[in-house]
Amino acid sequence: MLRIRLCQISLLAVDPDSIKLADDSFERRLPGVLPRILPAEELADLYGKPDVGAPTCCPLQLTAMLLLQFRFDLSERELEERCRRDLGFRYAMALDAGAEPPSLRSLRRFRTRLVEVKGDDFLFKLSLRFAHAEGLLDDAALQAIDSTNTGCRGAVIDTFNLVSAGIRQVIRVVARSLGRPPEMLAREWDLSRYLGRGIKGVAQIDWADAKQRNALLTEEIEHAERIAAKVRELKARVTLPDEVDEALTLLRQVARQDVEKLEDGTFRIAKGTTPGRVISVTDPEARHGRKSSSKVINGFKTHIIGTIKSQFVTGIAITDAGVHDAMPTVGLIEQTDRHGVKPREAVADGAYGTGANLRACSELAVDLYTRQGRPSSHGAIPKRDFAIDLDAVTVTCPQGHVATNPTSVVDGNGSDGRVSQFSFSKEQCQACPLKETCCAATAKGRNRTVRLSTHEVEHQKNRAFGETERGRAVLRSRSAVERLISHLVRMGMRNARFFTMKKVQLQAYLVAAAYNLQRVMTLTSAAAR
């Protein structure tokens, strides 16, 4: 006869050893860490009078729920289930025997109140303060910067459906402000076809026929103009909220951003992509962007600055995907200053090495070092191969010829400023053995010119540092930020959990806070072992 014995861990008393929680696990260390980084007086201003209203949930338990959600990349429903059934989560929240975890409604209210009173970066600042108190941020003098893509939560749709969704949104907003059903208002305006999920499922056309596609697009644009006229008539009789104007503004943008008018008065989809193109009506701040010449991204970019050896996030910022990588650098450095971990030096890839960015960082007392960008001289000898002496005001070519006495010319980068341009003599260039490969001008019997940049001082300093032994070591260390980004991506920063850039920024702060706390736990446990 087979003997069977059933053993089960009690849900009423969670022992971290019996459920085999690792010493450095987030769930095991969180109950001891939270009271240290978040004392009761820090949360006193979140609540009103203590004897007024219904009893509230423990703020430490709610904070633990927030951190657990973003540490393990959970939806709110998944978080609720884990808090009820996962012994590790119950231990992390210090739930009493048989106690129910806080509801999702309580969690959302707490999150909103925390942001309103303490700011969206409150927990992120606490995580850095804790790391500093543990003596783990001694390497903050040199930090690395990079970015990664974060997909928006809104649906990314084509132009036909964008215009349709814009019309649908205006109908719904106006109907809500008037207290009427959207279906009734749409019938009155003869726009019922736009209340479906997409226009392509309603329109009975041959999509291979360009004329039929253009006719449908023209009809949508005419309906967008008609609905704007209807709203103007309504505003003459009743007061409408600001959200109606916002919906109309968005509709005008999506109705005109991708189209061009033909001679017969119809419209067609224009070739190319309009800069700043709206890609989602439900998340209108999302944009198209690129991480490389071959990789298109939709939504947002997450920009990160962090320490290299200890691997802590010291600053994190969200922009739309169309923003150049170098643009948020100053904001990231200002973040580190507010958090008390401002670096003296920073390292990044070539995209951050624009002259304006190098100068802006220098004005903040931070030396930014980047790799030299790829030459864009289309096979010619690049400018960086010429020795530029700003003190002697000379430029020396790879063959040793020296150009002096520069002339002042207009900067070729779209500004009205003037820069110095050095010209080598035609005789020197035509007698040079490299004339065929130097540039197109020398190959055609003319001379080579070298135009300096308005930020030439910054470029030369960056280049000189990269040629030193320490400079090469610093530039190699930049790859550490890739590991940092990979941790954040695993914790959910590849996809936005919220609509609007402001709320995605909150997500970034919470993910970074959870990551930093986990990093402290890992390092301190390793030191103890």
ZAMARGU-4260 file (C-alpha; in steps of 0.2 Angstrom, whole numbers, plus 5000, padded with zeros to 4 digits):
<rodrens>
0) 5000/5000/5000 | 5007/5017/4995 | 5008/5029/5009 | 5005/5048/5006 | 5008/5062/5017
5) 5002/5080/5012 | 5012/5095/5019 | 5007/5113/5016 | 5015/5129/5022 | 5003/5139/5033
10) 4996/5155/5026 | 4993/5162/5043 | 5012/5164/5047 | 5024/5167/5034 | 5042/5161/5037
15) 5054/5167/5024 | 5066/5153/5027 | 5052/5140/5025 | 5047/5147/5008 | 5066/5149/5003
20) 5067/5167/5000 | 5084/5172/4995 | 5094/5183/5007 | 5095/5197/4994 | 5077/5195/4987
25) 5066/5210/4986 | 5052/5202/4996 | 5063/5197/5010 | 5072/5213/5013 | 5058/5225/5009
30) 5050/5224/5027 | 5066/5229/5035 | 5071/5242/5022 | 5054/5252/5021 | 5054/5258/5039
35) 5071/5265/5037 | 5069/5274/5021 | 5051/5280/5025 | 5049/5285/5043 | 5032/5289/5049
40) 5035/5308/5049 | 5039/5307/5031 | 5021/5302/5027 | 5012/5313/5040 | 5007/5327/5028
45) 4998/5314/5016 | 4983/5313/5028 | 4971/5325/5036 | 4965/5325/5053 | 4968/5308/5062
50) 4950/5306/5069 | 4940/5311/5053 | 4935/5299/5040 | 4936/5281/5037 | 4952/5271/5043
55) 4965/5271/5030 | 4977/5257/5025 | 4994/5257/5032 | 5005/5268/5020 | 5020/5257/5022
60) 5010/5242/5015 | 5003/5253/5001 | 5021/5259/4997 | 5027/5241/4997 | 5013/5237/4985
65) 5019/5250/4973 | 5037/5245/4974 | 5032/5226/4971 | 5022/5231/4956 | 5036/5240/4947
70) 5049/5228/4953 | 5041/5213/4945 | 5032/5222/4931 | 5015/5217/4936 | 4998/5224/4930
75) 4986/5230/4944 | 4976/5214/4943 | 4991/5203/4944 | 4998/5213/4959 | 4981/5211/4968
80) 4982/5192/4965 | 5000/5190/4970 | 4996/5200/4986 | 4982/5188/4990 | 4991/5172/4986
85) 5010/5174/4985 | 5018/5171/5002 | 5033/5181/4997 | 5022/5196/4993 | 5013/5194/5010
90) 5029/5193/5019 | 5035/5209/5010 | 5020/5218/5015 | 5020/5212/5033 | 5002/5207/5032
95) 4995/5200/5048 | 4988/5182/5049 | 4973/5181/5038 | 4973/5200/5034 | 4967/5206/5017
100) 4979/5217/5007 | 4974/5234/5002 | 4962/5236/4988 | 4967/5243/4971 | 4956/5258/4974
105) 4966/5262/4990 | 4982/5259/4980 | 4977/5271/4966 | 4971/5284/4979 | 4987/5283/4988
110) 4998/5284/4972 | 4988/5300/4967 | 4990/5308/4984 | 5008/5303/4985 | 5012/5312/4969
115) 5002/5327/4973 | 5010/5330/4990 | 5027/5323/4988 | 5030/5324/4969 | 5032/5310/4957
120) 5051/5307/4960 | 5048/5305/4979 | 5052/5286/4981 | 5066/5288/4968 | 5074/5301/4979
125) 5072/5290/4994 | 5081/5275/4985 | 5096/5286/4981 | 5096/5293/4999 | 5096/5275/5005
130) 5110/5270/4993 | 5121/5285/4999 | 5118/5281/5017 | 5124/5263/5014 | 5140/5270/5007
135) 5137/5263/4989 | 5138/5279/4979 | 5156/5283/4981 | 5158/5281/4962 | 5146/5295/4957
140) 5160/5306/4950 | 5159/5298/4933 | 5142/5292/4926 | 5136/5286/4910 | 5121/5292/4899
145) 5111/5283/4886 | 5093/5280/4881 | 5081/5266/4876 | 5064/5266/4868 | 5047/5264/4877
150) 5031/5260/4868 | 5016/5270/4871 | 5000/5263/4878 | 4989/5271/4865 | 4985/5262/4848
155) 4997/5267/4834 | 4986/5268/4819 | 4986/5274/4801 | 4980/5290/4794 | 4963/5284/4789
160) 4959/5278/4806 | 4968/5293/4815 | 4956/5305/4807 | 4941/5293/4810 | 4947/5292/4829
165) 4949/5310/4830 | 4931/5313/4824 | 4924/5300/4836 | 4933/5308/4850 | 4926/5325/4847
170) 4908/5317/4846 | 4910/5309/4863 | 4918/5324/4871 | 4904/5335/4865 | 4890/5323/4869
175) 4897/5321/4887 | 4898/5339/4890 | 4879/5341/4884 | 4874/5326/4894 | 4868/5317/4878
180) 4872/5299/4871 | 4886/5300/4858 | 4875/5289/4846 | 4861/5302/4846 | 4873/5316/4843
185) 4882/5306/4829 | 4865/5302/4820 | 4860/5321/4822 | 4876/5326/4813 | 4875/5311/4801
190) 4892/5304/4807 | 4887/5288/4814 | 4899/5278/4804 | 4914/5285/4815 | 4908/5277/4831
195) 4914/5260/4826 | 4932/5254/4830 | 4939/5259/4814 | 4934/5267/4797 | 4942/5253/4787
200) 4929/5240/4793 | 4915/5251/4788 | 4921/5259/4771 | 4917/5247/4757 | 4930/5252/4744
205) 4944/5243/4734 | 4959/5247/4744 | 4970/5244/4729 | 4962/5258/4720 | 4971/5275/4723
210) 4956/5285/4717 | 4944/5276/4730 | 4957/5278/4744 | 4958/5297/4740 | 4939/5299/4739
215) 4938/5291/4757 | 4952/5302/4764 | 4944/5318/4756 | 4927/5313/4764 | 4935/5311/4781
220) 4943/5328/4779 | 4927/5336/4774 | 4918/5328/4789 | 4932/5334/4801 | 4929/5352/4794
225) 4910/5350/4796 | 4911/5344/4814 | 4922/5359/4818 | 4908/5370/4811 | 4895/5361/4821
230) 4905/5364/4837 | 4907/5383/4833 | 4888/5384/4831 | 4886/5375/4848 | 4898/5387/4856
235) 4887/5402/4851 | 4873/5395/4861 | 4881/5385/4876 | 4897/5385/4885 | 4908/5370/4882
240) 4923/5364/4892 | 4941/5366/4887 | 4942/5347/4882 | 4931/5351/4867 | 4944/5363/4860
245) 4958/5351/4864 | 4949/5337/4855 | 4946/5349/4840 | 4964/5354/4840 | 4970/5336/4839
250) 4957/5332/4825 | 4964/5347/4815 | 4982/5341/4817 | 4978/5322/4812 | 4967/5328/4797
255) 4981/5338/4789 | 4998/5331/4795 | 4999/5317/4782 | 4990/5323/4767 | 4992/5334/4751
260) 4979/5342/4740 | 4978/5338/4722 | 4973/5349/4708 | 4955/5342/4707 | 4952/5347/4725
265) 4954/5329/4733 | 4967/5324/4745 | 4979/5309/4745 | 4992/5303/4758 | 5008/5312/4756
270) 5025/5304/4754 | 5037/5304/4769 | 5033/5307/4787 | 5029/5324/4794 | 5040/5330/4808
275) 5031/5329/4825 | 5018/5317/4818 | 5004/5312/4830 | 5003/5293/4829 | 4989/5289/4842
280) 4973/5299/4846 | 4972/5290/4863 | 4990/5295/4867 | 4993/5311/4857 | 5010/5315/4865
285) 5018/5299/4857 | 5028/5301/4841 | 5038/5292/4828 | 5057/5291/4831 | 5073/5282/4828
290) 5086/5273/4838 | 5096/5270/4822 | 5095/5272/4803 | 5087/5255/4802 | 5076/5255/4818
295) 5060/5265/4819 | 5052/5267/4837 | 5035/5273/4841 | 5030/5281/4857 | 5043/5288/4869
300) 5061/5287/4874 | 5068/5284/4891 | 5084/5293/4895 | 5095/5287/4909 | 5110/5293/4918
305) 5118/5281/4931 | 5134/5276/4940 | 5146/5264/4931 | 5153/5252/4944 | 5139/5252/4957
310) 5126/5252/4944 | 5113/5264/4951 | 5101/5275/4941 | 5104/5293/4947 | 5092/5302/4934
315) 5079/5296/4922 | 5068/5306/4910 | 5054/5303/4897 | 5053/5312/4880 | 5043/5308/4865
320) 5052/5296/4853 | 5056/5310/4840 | 5068/5320/4852 | 5086/5319/4849 | 5096/5309/4862
325) 5107/5324/4866 | 5092/5335/4871 | 5088/5329/4888 | 5106/5328/4894 | 5106/5345/4904
330) 5089/5339/4912 | 5097/5323/4918 | 5112/5332/4925 | 5100/5344/4934 | 5091/5329/4941
335) 5107/5322/4948 | 5111/5338/4956 | 5094/5339/4965 | 5096/5321/4971 | 5114/5325/4978
340) 5123/5314/4966 | 5129/5326/4952 | 5144/5319/4943 | 5160/5329/4938 | 5162/5319/4922
345) 5149/5309/4911 | 5152/5298/4896 | 5140/5294/4882 | 5140/5288/4864 | 5143/5298/4849
350) 5125/5304/4847 | 5128/5315/4863 | 5143/5323/4856 | 5135/5338/4848 | 5145/5354/4851
355) 5130/5363/4859 | 5127/5348/4871 | 5146/5348/4876 | 5145/5366/4880 | 5129/5365/4889
360) 5136/5352/4901 | 5152/5361/4903 | 5142/5376/4909 | 5135/5365/4922 | 5153/5360/4928
365) 5151/5343/4920 | 5164/5337/4907 | 5155/5326/4895 | 5165/5314/4884 | 5159/5305/4869
370) 5165/5294/4855 | 5169/5303/4839 | 5154/5302/4827 | 5156/5293/4810 | 5163/5305/4797
375) 5150/5311/4785 | 5162/5316/4771 | 5156/5302/4759 | 5172/5294/4756 | 5183/5309/4758
380) 5196/5312/4771 | 5186/5318/4786 | 5189/5334/4795 | 5195/5325/4811 | 5210/5318/4802
385) 5216/5336/4801 | 5227/5344/4815 | 5218/5359/4821 | 5228/5371/4832 | 5216/5384/4839
390) 5230/5393/4848 | 5241/5395/4833 | 5226/5397/4821 | 5232/5384/4809 | 5226/5368/4801
395) 5238/5354/4796 | 5232/5341/4783 | 5237/5322/4784 | 5252/5326/4772 | 5259/5340/4783
400) 5253/5355/4773 | 5248/5370/4784 | 5234/5382/4781 | 5234/5399/4789 | 5224/5415/4788
405) 5206/5409/4789 | 5192/5418/4782 | 5175/5422/4790 | 5160/5413/4783 | 5142/5409/4787
410) 5140/5394/4798 | 5133/5380/4788 | 5122/5373/4801 | 5107/5384/4799 | 5112/5398/4810
415) 5117/5416/4806 | 5134/5415/4815 | 5150/5416/4807 | 5165/5403/4808 | 5183/5402/4802
420) 5187/5393/4786 | 5204/5387/4781 | 5209/5385/4763 | 5224/5375/4757 | 5232/5382/4741
425) 5227/5374/4724 | 5246/5370/4720 | 5248/5361/4737 | 5232/5350/4734 | 5235/5346/4716
430) 5253/5341/4720 | 5247/5330/4734 | 5247/5311/4731 | 5230/5310/4740 | 5221/5323/4729
435) 5210/5309/4722 | 5204/5303/4739 | 5205/5319/4749 | 5188/5327/4743 | 5178/5330/4728
440) 5185/5347/4725 | 5203/5341/4725 | 5198/5327/4713 | 5191/5340/4701 | 5207/5351/4701
445) 5202/5363/4715 | 5208/5365/4733 | 5203/5358/4750 | 5194/5369/4763 | 5191/5365/4781
450) 5177/5374/4790 | 5177/5375/4809 | 5162/5374/4820 | 5155/5387/4832 | 5159/5374/4845
455) 5176/5369/4839 | 5184/5371/4856 | 5172/5358/4864 | 5175/5346/4849 | 5194/5348/4851
460) 5194/5345/4869 | 5183/5330/4867 | 5194/5323/4854 | 5210/5326/4863 | 5203/5317/4879
465) 5198/5302/4869 | 5216/5300/4862 | 5223/5298/4880 | 5225/5282/4889 | 5212/5287/4903
470) 5201/5294/4889 | 5201/5277/4880 | 5197/5268/4897 | 5183/5280/4901 | 5175/5278/4884
475) 5176/5259/4886 | 5167/5260/4903 | 5152/5268/4894 | 5145/5250/4890 | 5140/5248/4908
480) 5125/5259/4905 | 5119/5245/4893 | 5118/5233/4908 | 5108/5246/4918 | 5096/5249/4904
485) 5093/5230/4902 | 5088/5229/4921 | 5075/5243/4918 | 5068/5235/4903 | 5066/5218/4912
490) 5056/5228/4925 | 5044/5235/4912 | 5052/5251/4904 | 5050/5244/4887 | 5031/5248/4887
495) 5021/5262/4895 | 5008/5257/4908 | 5000/5274/4907 | 4993/5287/4895 | 5002/5304/4893
500) 5020/5307/4895 | 5018/5314/4913 | 5012/5297/4919 | 5025/5288/4910 | 5038/5299/4919
505) 5030/5293/4935 | 5032/5275/4929 | 5050/5278/4925 | 5053/5285/4943 | 5044/5270/4951
510) 5054/5257/4941 | 5070/5266/4945 | 5066/5267/4963 | 5062/5248/4964 | 5078/5244/4954
515) 5089/5255/4965 | 5082/5247/4981 | 5085/5230/4974 | 5103/5235/4969 | 5106/5240/4987
520) 5099/5224/4994 | 5110/5214/4982 | 5126/5224/4986 | 5124/5224/5005 | 5120/5205/5005
525) 5135/5201/4995 | 5146/5212/5007 | 5138/5202/5021 | 5142/5185/5014
</rodrens>
